[in-house]
Amino acid sequence: MERAALENQLSGHVGATLAAMSLFLSGQAGSIKTEQPFKLNSGPVQIESQPVQIESKSVQFESKPASQFKPSSQDSDFEALVAAIIGQESNGRYNLTNPDSDALGACQIMPSNLPSWSKKHVGREVGRDEFLRSPSLQLKICKGQLRVYWQREAGKLEELRVRRVASTWYSGRPNLWNNTKPQYYNGRRYPSIANYTKSVWEKYQDVKRLNDLAKKIVTYSKNKGYKLYTSPGEKNIIYIEGMNPDGTLNNNALNSWNDLRIVLEFFDGSPKITGIWEATTAPGKYYTDKPMNRAGAAIIKPGQYWAWKVGTHGTKELHEGLVQKQPITVYRDKNKDGFRKGDRTNSGIFHINHHYGYDYPEGDIKKGSAGCLVGRTRAGHREFMKLIKQDPRYQDNQDFIFGATIIPGSELPNQ
């Protein structure tokens, strides 16, 4: 495992380091769709006989009584575990090698384990070079071995089961899952086993929340009669208003980056969120008070539209975005209250583009939006554009019209 830093940098962006794991879990290599750089919390041990001594900042996690653990009951939990391990070990980088231990690939498998594990799970020995070139082989071997550990811990309560499997993957010892002893590898500091297993548990929960949100989006879209594309590689662009990155609702206040921009894809019929970023679908206070149109600032009407092509947005700071080419419907905020209620609708081409929000602070949109569909950060928007341009329909036709679905978070099903 590459050592970058010792603290997890999710900072409330639930699933930001995990969204791209869906790509890898379906046999495709993906890059991280996150608002900020992820810093690895992982260590290089997959040895079943004894733990290798590696170390990080020692964060004390006290043992919990069994009554505080929730039971695990869903088969999908195993897929969430695999995603969490990959997110912890490599952030989905299938060609990663650890400079200290020489651990390999997205799951950071030790070279000494590769011959026996590959023979066990793919029926033949796989060499180092072939392994590093093949995300699908890595996934098959990783999942095969993790399933052995997962089944070994069957019957245990959910958090305990996840953390014991993570401890086995990291140290070879399931019973050390809450060990806070400082760890070292080759003189370099790495996380304690407790830190590692705690982080895997948190990522596991994030993946489950993302998967749950994806299912809610699908249910909502079906009820509304919206089209979701399900062929391999096809991207569905979704904006959810008034939702935090952890899936909880907020008050959708004026002048705040309190919406989500999401890319949803299907893998073997299952919906997965492969990109998630802070966003806004409404103008900030500046353009609410000083609208570009005398009828009032534009607030897009919730719904599904097919209206945008890849192009260039902006004047002073030109950047790639999705540029409106077909009519959409907006509300005109004549009373300047920042909400749609009581406002008239207006349909047409209004230059409602998908662009970035210049890294403005979370609590202030400033001049970042006059009514466009805006991701808060430059880096996040570039990730968004890179991802959607991988859609095979765009690859075949650079004039492809992208769609987007705008959903009020309060309308998503609760279950």
Beta strands, then each sheet from edge to edge (+ up, - down):
strand 1: 183-185
strand 2: 188-190
strand 3: 236-241
strand 4: 259-267
strand 5: 270-280
strand 6: 297-300
strand 7: 303-313
strand 8: 319-324
strand 9: 328-333
strand 10: 344-348
strand 11: 354-356
strand 12: 373-375
strand 13: 402-408
sheet 1: 1+ 2-
sheet 2: 8+ 7- 13+ 3+ 4- 5+ 12- 11-
sheet 3: 6+ 9- 10+
end
